[in-house]
């Protein structure tokens, strides 16, 4: 059994989350609750599998073994009722590089690409850096969570001649796990207007009962004709550094287009550790994941209670999935710059600025709850001390 309460120092390990903040913010003693990786040890089966590769001592070129495909296919079928064939699976170093390849594969410069607002910042970056027109469809905050404004979405698709939509499911930063009915509505609109859907499902395994993750392509068999799915074991098992992700493409024509661009960019090779770790995660680490979900769920419940009691001015959306929480600091009347400065200089805590997720993110912050309770408690107490003083 894994003890997720153990605190493991990540300082001086070249960690983006821990080792970049002193240089970035010119401030010592900052506590990072931002970058979306976890402060937990990876599953033992993954560590053991990687150790076997290290012990072998020769690190040459590696092929994709049949056992890797089998592990992926089995995992998707068992966990998500998603049936795949080997020939429908492609590999790439990460979901964001795959997003770039998808934009290049299915649109031309000047074409319109839709994202929802707020959403994971690289979505907008990938669109704009590839000289496509970015179309934002603002989400509606209702009943304590985000909902998609399907009427506004369809109108924006028509008005802007949208060619491609990037969907985030589960949603980052809001933690929404879109229901089958919501996905049906999205898919029907996109089918009607010939919009290709790229569904980022990297958080698919971090979902809390009674919510159920539904992959876009399982909603309706016809949706596979105009969509591709991106995912990875990296978020689920805290393996971001292994650099391996999957692309699921059932439509042969879409697959051919994607492979053509992938080959142009020479982006189909994965390092040995990515191959080995992914297979070990899916084959042998499900028990670890069950324990993780219980721990994360408890962290979420504790955080909700803390915010209600100690920081009632901060509104929040309780995550249905992911280990990320979206915090609304607007009651304090601070600008985005003032809010960031107060968190850094006074609370000594690093969160992700909401404004980076799109215009709807102004006066918001994203917090990462995937850390030992001791770390989480320390960070929230520091935030409470800084902001309680502000209200006095």
N, C-alpha and C positions, 0 to 999 in steps of 0.2 A: 504493500500500500504506500502511495506517495504522500509525503508530508509537505503540502504546499505552503505551510506556515514558515518553513525554513527560509531564512534570508541568505541569498547568495550574492556576494559582491561582484558587480560587473565592471567596476572601475578598472581602468588600465587594461581593458580587453579589446580596445578599438571598437567599442560599442557606440553606435550612432546615438542611441537613447541616453546613455550615461556619460560618454566621454566627449561629446561634441558641445555640450551646453555651456561649459565654462568659457570656451572660446567664443561661442555665438553670443552669449549674453554678458560677457565680461563681469561675471558675478560668481563668487565661490559659494559652496554649500547648498547648491540648488538640488531639489528633489524632483526627478523626472517622472511625470505621470502622463507622458505624451505618446511618443512613437508606438505604433501598434505591433509591438512584440511583447512577449510575456517574460516576467522575471522568475520563471520556473524552469527547473531542469527538464530537458527533453525526456521522453520515455526511455526506460532502460533497454528495451529491445532495439531501439534505434541506435543508442550509444554502442551496444554490443555489436551490431551489424557494421557500424562504421569502424569500430576497433579491429574487426576481422580484416577489413580492407587495409587499414594502416599496417597491421602485422604482416600482411602479405608482402609489403615492401616494394612492390612495383606498381606504378600508377600510370599505366599506358592508356591508350584509347579504349573506350568501352562501348559495346553495343547495347541496345535495349533488349533485355531478356524477355522471353515469353512469360516468365513468372511475374514480371512487373505489370504487364498488360492484364494478366489474370487477377492480380491483387486489386488493380484499379477497377476492373469490371465488377468484381465481387463486391467491393466496397460500395460502389454506386448503386448496385442492385439491392444489397441488403439494407443500406442506410437510407436510400432516397428513392427506391422503386424506379430507378432510372436504368434502362437496359441499353447496353453499349456493345458494339463489336470492336475488335481490335483495329480494324481499318478506319474506324471513326475517331481514333485517338491520335493526336499530335502532341509534341512536346516543345517547350520553349523555356527560357531562363526565368520568366516571371510573367505575372498577369499584366502588369503595365506594359512591358515590351510587346505582349500579345495584343493589347489594345491598340498600340501604334500600328502593328502589322494589319490589324483588322481595318482600321481607318484607311490605311494605304491600299488595302486589297479591294475594298468595296465602295470607295468614294474617290472623287477627283478633287483637285484643288478648287476651292470656291464652293464646294457642296456644303449643305447644311447638316450638322450633326447635333442631335438633341441629348442633353443630360438633364437630370433633375437638380434642383437647388434647394438646400445645400447638399453637396455630395463630395466624396473623396477628391481632393484637389488635382491629382494627376489626370482625371478625366478631362478637365478643361485644358490642362497643359498639352495633352496629346492632340486634342482637336486643333488648338490654335497653332502649335508648333509645326503641324502638318498643313498649315494654310487652309484649313477648312473654317466655315462659318459656324460659330458656336451659338446654339439656341438653348436657353435655359428655361425649363418648365418648373416654376416654384412649387414646392410641396406645401400642402395645407397642414397646419398643426390643429388637430381636432381630437377630442377625447383623450388627451394626454399622449398622443403619438402623431407621427406624420401620416398623411394620406396623399395619394396622387390625384390631382385635379384633372380628371380624364377629359372633361369638356375643354378646358384651357389647353391641354396637351394636344388634342385633335386639332383645335383651331391653329395652334402654333405650327403643327406639322404641315397643315395645308398652306398657311400664309407664307411659310419659309421654305416650302418644297423640301422638307427634311428627307434625307436619304438613309440615315442610319441613326439609331438610338442606342445609347449605352445605359443599361439597366444595372443597378447595384442591389443585389439580393443575397443575403440580408443587407439592409441598408447601412452604410457608413456615412455619416456619424450617428444617425438616429436610432439604430438598433431595430428598425422595423423588419419583420419577417413577412413579406408580402403574401397574402392569402391566395389560394387557387382562384378565387373569384376576381381578385384584383388583377392577377396575372392574365386571366382570361380577357378582361376588359382591355388591358394594355395590348395583348397580342392581337385581339380582334381589330383594334384601331390600326395597328401597324400593318397587319395583313391587308386591310382595306385600302391603305394608302401606299402600299409597296415599300414600307420602311423595314430595313434589315435591323434585327435586334442582336446586340452583343451583350450577353448576360454575364456579368462578373459575379460569380458565386463562390468566391474564395472563403467566405465565412460560413459556408453551408452547414458545417458540422457543429458550429457554436450556436446552438439554438436551445431555448429553455422551455420546458413543458409549461402550459399545454400547447404552446406554439409548435407548428410543424413546418419544416422547410419543404418547399415545392420547387423543383427545378423547372425553368421556363419551358423546356422541351417536353416535359411530361404532362403539361396542362392539356394539350391537344396535339395529337400526332402531326397535324399539318404545320404546327409551329416550327418544327424542325426544318421545314422547307425554306424558312427565311430567318434563321437564327443560328448563332454559334454560342457555345458555353465555355467560359474560362474558369478554371479552378486550380487548386493546389492543396497538397497536404501541409504546406508551410504554416498557415495561420493556425490550423487545428492542433498541430503538434509542436509549435514553437520552433520552426526550422527555417526561418527566413533566409539564413545565410547559405543554405544548400543550393539555392537558385535552380529550382525545378518547378514547372507548372505544366498543366495540361490544357489542351484545346479540344473540345468535343464538337465535331462537325459531321452531321448525318447527310446533308445534301452534297452529293458528289461534285456538283459545279462550284459550290461555295468552297469546298475543300480544295479543289484544283486552283482556284483563285488565290486562296490563302497560301498554299504551298509555293506557288510561283513567286509571291512577294517574299515569303520566308527564305526561299533559296537565294533571291537577289540580295537579301540582307545577311545571308549566312547565319541564320538564327535557329538552327534545328539541332545543334549539339548541346548535350547536357553533361555536366561534370559527373564523374563516377560517384561522388558522395551524394549528389542529388538523386541519382537512380537508386542507390542502395537504401538511403534513408526513407525515400518515399515508399518503397516496397515493405520495409520493416514496419513503418508506421501503420500502413493499411492491413498488414497481415497479423501483427502481434501487439498492437498498442490500443486496442479498443477499450480494454479495462482502464487504462490510464486516462483515456478521454472521458469515460463515465465519471471517474473521480474528479477530473478537472471541472466538468460541468457542474457538479455538486458544489465545488469550492467557489467557482465564479458566481453561481446563483446566490450563495450565501453572502459573497462580497457585495453583490448588487442590492440585496435586501438590506444589508447593514448600511450601505451608502444612502439608500432612500430614507431610511429612518434617521440617519445623522442629518441629512439635509433638511428634513421636515422639522427636526427639533432645534438644530443649531444654526441653520442658514435658511430660514423660511422664505427669504426674499429671492433665493435662487430657484427658478422653476427648472424642472428636469423631466425627461422622458425615460421611463423605466424601460431598459432594453428587453426586447423579445429575443434578440440574438446578438452576437458579437460580445466583446468584453469592453465596449466603449459606451460612454454616456454623454449625452448632449445637454449642456448646462446653459441656462438663460440668465445672464447677469444684468439684464436691462433695467431692473428695478433700481440699480445703484446710479443710473444716469451717467455712467462713464463712457467716454469714447473708446474705440477699440484700442487705441494706443495707450490711453490711461489705464484701461483694464489690464492690458498686458504688463505694463510697468508695475502696477500694484501687485500682481501675482509674482513677478520676478523679484522686485526690490523689497517687498514687505512680507509676502507669504513665503517667498523662497521656493516656489513650486512652479514647474514648467508644465503647462497644458498646451494643447493645440489651439491657436486662435481660430475662432469660428469664422471670421471674415475670409480666411483662406479657403473655406469650403464654398464660397459664393456670396453674393450680396445679401442673401437671406441669413447669413451667419453673423451679421453684425451684432456686437454685444453678447456673443455666445463663446463658449469654450468647449472643447472635447477633452474628456478625461479618460484615461486608460485604467481599468480596474483589475487588470490581470497581474497582480502582484501580491506578495504576502500581506495578510491583514495588518500586520505591524507597520508596513510601509504605507499602506493606504490610510490607516488611521493617522499616522504622523502628518501626511500631506493634507488631509482634510482638516485636521486641527489647526494647522498653520494657516490654511485659507480662512477658517472661521475666525481666528484671532485677528487677521488683517481686515476682514470685512465686517465683523461685529463692531469694531472700532469706528468704521466708516459710518455706520448707522446711528451712532451715539451722538 
